[in-house]
């Protein structure tokens, strides 16, 4: 079977540091991460947050292009498809990579960080004062990351959570947010659902499967995901499959039948029917449209 879009683990960006399996603060001045093909579509098993200091980049997230310029905050969650189509020679950022497990270990704070579940702005331009404030927090985290300490992991968790709460306030200031009763649990369920989608979404299209994995009923899952994200579980599943299909269809080396097999449809016709119902065009027409 044809390989799916690759998913890189956090450890692929660092070596020699066991902490880097859960959190990593790259030092681009010393060479940065290893050369993996980030110019091609990929996923990661981690969150990445970065602040552009200088230069420019072109980033595609879930097939949508974004321009990254100085003062822009970039947030990439584990479930998205990313592709860096251009990096200027002087591109410089402050970045932190971390896994979902790292920020949920020993605390339940992620329920109060709704912007991590379904960010409305993967690339968020900041004002100069906002960017300077976030840069200071990044540099404090960077300092502690490179400082040996017996409690280093706990220190990094605390500082990272502080940074995330700062970012949450920035996102809250740009969109109307409400906090209904049960909102934290709802966000946690939605985050867990999207985590499962990252692993199974390209092949498993049954709401009942995800509900069973999360020990809830399909009706409850649909209602809670809808309340947390504005979309039903079925809509998220369909979007995940279509997104994967579109990315695979961009590879001219793959036939339509191979794309269908990769996504575990019964045959090319079933895949074509599904794709056209969701997008309004056939896989062939989408590919020809470029």
C-alpha positions as CSV (number, residue, x, y, z in Angstrom):
1,X,0.0,0.0,0.0
2,X,1.2,3.5,-0.8
3,X,2.6,5.4,2.2
4,X,0.5,8.1,3.7
5,X,1.7,11.6,4.4
6,X,4.6,11.2,6.8
7,X,4.2,12.0,10.5
8,X,7.4,13.1,12.2
9,X,8.1,12.5,15.9
10,X,9.5,15.3,18.0
11,X,12.7,13.3,18.5
12,X,13.4,13.7,14.7
13,X,14.3,17.3,15.4
14,X,16.8,16.6,18.2
15,X,19.2,14.0,19.3
16,X,21.1,13.3,22.5
17,X,18.5,14.8,24.8
18,X,15.9,12.5,26.3
19,X,13.7,15.5,27.2
20,X,13.4,16.3,23.5
21,X,11.0,13.4,23.1
22,X,8.4,15.7,24.8
23,X,9.7,19.3,24.5
24,X,12.4,20.8,22.3
25,X,13.6,24.4,22.0
26,X,15.8,24.5,18.8
27,X,18.9,26.7,18.6
28,X,18.9,27.6,15.0
29,X,22.2,29.5,15.4
30,X,24.0,26.1,15.7
31,X,22.4,24.5,12.7
32,X,18.8,23.9,13.7
33,X,16.9,20.7,13.1
34,X,18.1,17.9,10.8
35,X,17.4,18.1,7.1
36,X,14.0,16.4,6.7
37,X,11.8,17.3,3.7
38,X,9.7,20.0,5.2
39,X,9.0,21.4,1.8
40,X,6.7,18.4,1.2
41,X,3.4,17.8,3.0
42,X,3.9,16.3,6.5
43,X,2.4,16.1,10.0
44,X,4.1,16.0,13.4
45,X,3.2,14.3,16.6
46,X,3.7,17.6,18.4
47,X,2.6,21.2,18.8
48,X,4.9,23.9,17.4
49,X,4.7,27.5,18.4
50,X,7.1,30.1,16.9
51,X,7.5,33.8,16.7
52,X,9.1,35.2,13.5
53,X,11.9,37.7,14.4
54,X,13.1,38.5,10.9
55,X,12.9,37.3,7.3
56,X,9.9,35.8,5.7
57,X,8.4,32.4,5.0
58,X,5.5,30.9,3.0
59,X,3.7,28.2,5.0
60,X,0.8,26.0,3.9
61,X,-1.4,24.6,6.7
62,X,-4.2,22.2,5.6
63,X,-3.6,23.4,2.0
64,X,-4.2,27.1,2.9
65,X,-1.2,29.4,2.2
66,X,0.0,31.8,4.9
67,X,2.7,34.5,4.7
68,X,4.9,34.6,7.8
69,X,6.7,37.9,8.5
70,X,8.3,39.5,11.5
71,X,5.9,39.7,14.5
72,X,3.8,36.8,13.3
73,X,3.0,34.0,15.7
74,X,2.7,30.5,14.1
75,X,0.7,27.7,15.8
76,X,0.7,24.3,14.3
77,X,-1.2,21.5,16.0
78,X,-0.6,17.8,15.6
79,X,-3.5,17.1,13.4
80,X,-2.7,19.6,10.6
81,X,-0.8,19.0,7.3
82,X,2.1,21.4,7.0
83,X,4.4,22.4,4.2
84,X,7.1,25.1,4.1
85,X,7.1,26.2,0.5
86,X,9.6,29.1,1.0
87,X,12.1,30.3,3.7
88,X,14.1,33.4,3.1
89,X,17.9,33.2,3.8
90,X,17.5,35.5,6.8
91,X,14.4,33.8,8.3
92,X,14.8,33.6,12.1
93,X,12.3,32.5,14.8
94,X,12.0,31.6,18.4
95,X,10.3,28.3,18.4
96,X,9.2,25.6,20.9
97,X,8.0,22.1,20.1
98,X,6.1,20.0,22.6
99,X,3.8,17.0,22.8
100,X,0.3,16.9,24.1
101,X,1.5,14.6,26.9
102,X,4.0,17.1,28.1
103,X,1.5,19.8,28.9
104,X,-1.1,17.4,30.3
105,X,1.2,15.5,32.6
106,X,0.4,16.3,36.2
107,X,-2.1,19.0,35.3
108,X,-5.5,19.4,33.6
109,X,-4.8,22.9,32.2
110,X,-5.4,22.1,28.6
111,X,-9.2,22.3,29.1
112,X,-8.6,26.1,29.7
113,X,-6.5,26.4,26.5
114,X,-9.3,26.2,23.9
115,X,-7.2,27.8,21.2
116,X,-5.0,24.6,21.1
117,X,-8.0,22.5,20.1
118,X,-9.0,24.3,16.9
119,X,-7.0,27.5,16.4
120,X,-8.8,30.0,14.2
121,X,-5.6,31.7,13.1
122,X,-2.6,29.4,12.5
123,X,-0.6,32.5,11.7
124,X,-1.4,35.4,14.0
125,X,0.1,38.9,13.4
126,X,1.1,40.6,16.7
127,X,1.5,44.2,17.5
128,X,5.1,45.3,18.3
129,X,4.5,45.4,22.1
130,X,2.7,42.0,22.0
131,X,5.6,40.5,20.0
132,X,8.2,41.9,22.3
133,X,6.4,40.5,25.4
134,X,6.0,37.0,23.8
135,X,9.7,37.1,22.7
136,X,10.7,37.7,26.3
137,X,8.7,34.7,27.5
138,X,10.3,32.6,24.7
139,X,13.8,33.6,25.7
140,X,13.1,32.9,29.4
141,X,11.9,29.4,28.4
142,X,15.0,29.0,26.1
143,X,17.3,30.0,29.0
144,X,15.8,27.4,31.4
145,X,15.8,24.8,28.6
146,X,19.6,25.0,28.4
147,X,20.1,25.2,32.2
148,X,20.8,21.9,33.9
149,X,18.6,21.3,36.9
150,X,17.2,18.2,38.7
151,X,13.7,19.7,38.3
152,X,14.3,20.8,34.7
153,X,11.2,19.0,33.3
154,X,8.9,20.5,35.9
155,X,10.4,23.9,35.4
156,X,9.9,23.7,31.7
157,X,6.3,22.6,32.1
158,X,5.5,25.5,34.3
159,X,7.1,28.1,32.1
160,X,5.5,26.6,28.9
161,X,2.1,26.7,30.5
162,X,2.6,30.3,31.4
163,X,3.5,31.0,27.8
164,X,0.4,29.2,26.6
165,X,-1.8,31.2,28.9
166,X,-0.3,34.4,27.5
167,X,-1.0,33.2,24.0
168,X,-4.5,32.1,25.0
169,X,-5.2,35.7,26.1
170,X,-4.0,37.0,22.7
171,X,-6.3,34.6,20.9
172,X,-9.2,35.5,23.2
173,X,-8.7,39.2,22.4
174,X,-9.2,38.5,18.7
175,X,-12.4,36.4,18.9
176,X,-15.5,36.3,21.0
177,X,-15.0,33.4,23.5
178,X,-17.5,32.1,26.0
179,X,-17.0,29.7,28.8
180,X,-20.3,27.7,29.3
181,X,-20.7,25.2,32.1
182,X,-18.7,22.1,31.3
183,X,-16.6,23.9,28.7
184,X,-13.3,22.5,30.0
185,X,-14.5,18.9,29.7
186,X,-16.0,19.6,26.3
187,X,-12.7,21.0,25.1
188,X,-10.8,18.0,26.5
189,X,-13.2,15.6,24.7
190,X,-12.8,17.5,21.4
191,X,-9.0,17.5,21.8
192,X,-9.0,13.8,22.4
193,X,-11.2,13.2,19.4
194,X,-9.0,15.2,17.2
195,X,-6.0,13.4,18.5
196,X,-7.6,10.1,17.5
197,X,-8.4,11.7,14.1
198,X,-4.7,12.3,13.6
199,X,-4.0,8.6,13.9
200,X,-7.1,7.0,12.4
201,X,-8.8,9.8,10.4
202,X,-7.5,8.9,7.0
203,X,-8.9,5.3,7.2
204,X,-11.7,5.2,9.8
205,X,-14.8,7.2,8.9
206,X,-17.3,5.9,11.6
207,X,-18.3,8.2,14.4
208,X,-19.1,5.1,16.4
209,X,-15.5,4.1,16.3
210,X,-14.3,7.3,17.9
211,X,-17.1,7.4,20.4
212,X,-16.3,3.9,21.5
213,X,-12.6,4.8,21.8
214,X,-13.5,7.7,24.0
215,X,-16.1,5.8,26.1
216,X,-19.1,8.0,25.1
217,X,-22.1,7.6,22.8
218,X,-21.9,8.8,19.2
219,X,-24.7,11.3,20.0
220,X,-22.8,12.7,22.9
221,X,-19.5,12.9,21.0
222,X,-21.3,14.7,18.1
223,X,-22.9,17.2,20.4
224,X,-19.8,18.0,22.5
225,X,-17.5,18.3,19.5
226,X,-20.1,20.6,17.8
227,X,-20.3,22.8,20.9
228,X,-16.5,23.0,21.3
229,X,-15.5,23.5,17.7
230,X,-18.6,24.6,15.7
231,X,-18.5,21.4,13.6
232,X,-19.9,17.9,14.2
233,X,-17.7,14.8,14.6
234,X,-18.8,13.6,11.2
235,X,-17.8,16.9,9.6
236,X,-14.4,16.7,11.2
237,X,-14.0,13.1,9.9
238,X,-15.0,14.1,6.4
239,X,-12.7,17.1,6.4
240,X,-9.8,15.0,7.6
241,X,-10.3,12.4,4.8
242,X,-10.8,15.1,2.1
243,X,-7.7,17.0,3.3
244,X,-5.6,13.8,3.1
245,X,-7.0,13.0,-0.3
246,X,-6.2,16.5,-1.7
247,X,-2.7,16.3,-0.4
248,X,-2.2,12.8,-2.0
249,X,-3.8,13.9,-5.2
250,X,-1.1,16.6,-5.6
251,X,1.4,13.8,-6.1
252,X,1.3,13.0,-9.8
253,X,3.1,9.7,-9.2
254,X,-0.1,8.4,-7.5
255,X,-3.0,7.1,-9.5
256,X,-6.5,7.7,-8.3
257,X,-6.8,4.0,-7.5
258,X,-3.7,4.2,-5.3
259,X,-5.0,7.2,-3.5
260,X,-8.3,5.3,-2.9
261,X,-6.3,2.3,-1.6
262,X,-4.2,4.5,0.7
263,X,-7.3,5.9,2.3
264,X,-8.8,2.4,2.6
265,X,-11.8,2.9,0.4
266,X,-13.3,-0.3,-1.1
267,X,-12.5,0.8,-4.6
268,X,-11.8,3.9,-6.7
269,X,-15.5,4.4,-7.4
270,X,-16.4,4.6,-3.7
271,X,-13.6,7.1,-3.1
272,X,-14.6,9.2,-6.1
273,X,-18.2,9.3,-4.9
274,X,-17.2,10.3,-1.4
275,X,-14.8,13.0,-2.7
276,X,-17.3,14.5,-5.1
277,X,-20.1,14.5,-2.4
278,X,-17.7,16.5,-0.1
279,X,-16.1,18.8,-2.6
280,X,-18.5,19.1,-5.6
281,X,-15.8,17.9,-8.0
282,X,-14.3,14.5,-8.9
283,X,-10.8,13.5,-7.8
284,X,-9.7,13.7,-11.5
285,X,-11.2,17.2,-11.9
286,X,-9.5,18.4,-8.7
287,X,-6.2,17.1,-9.9
288,X,-6.6,18.7,-13.4
289,X,-7.5,22.0,-11.8
290,X,-4.1,22.0,-10.3
